[in-house]
Amino acid sequence: MLLMHKQLVVSLADLRFVSIECPLCKTVVTLDMKEPHELAQKYDNAFCPKDCPGCRKQYDSAIRPNVDSFQKSYQALGEIADRISFRGETESAAD
């Protein structure tokens, strides 16, 4: 018996943008991990902005440091990004 298993595979080299959605106003900010975000850089040399540009409310305190760390890791792994991939389960269409 042959069992087939669907899996989603994404190479780190194919990932470039990270999006953050504000839970209050639903504004979505998409950041280019290869380029610094000008609004965040302007104020405190971070990658992720501190506030939502739509409603000006501060993001959850866990978002900024973790997105900043992820971007730093992304930059550090740039040379070998084609050898790193993320794997996950695909959602079942039968449900």
C-alpha positions, 0 to 999 in steps of 0.5 A: 500500500502506498500512502501519499502525503502532501507537504508545503515546502518553501525555500528561504531564498523564496521568502523576502517579505513579511507582513504584519496585520494590525488586530485593531484596524486590519491594516497590513504592513509588508516589509522587505527583509532585504531592505530596511524599512524607512519609517522604522529606520528613521526613528530608532534604527530597527527593522519593524515599525513600532506603531501601525501606520493606519491607526497609530496604535502600538503593535503587540510588544512581542512583534517588534523584537521577534520580527527584528530578530527574524530579519537579522537571521534572514540577512545572516543566512542570505549566502546559504538561503537556497539550502534552507527550506521550511516544510509544513502540512497542507490543509485538507480540501475535503473538510 
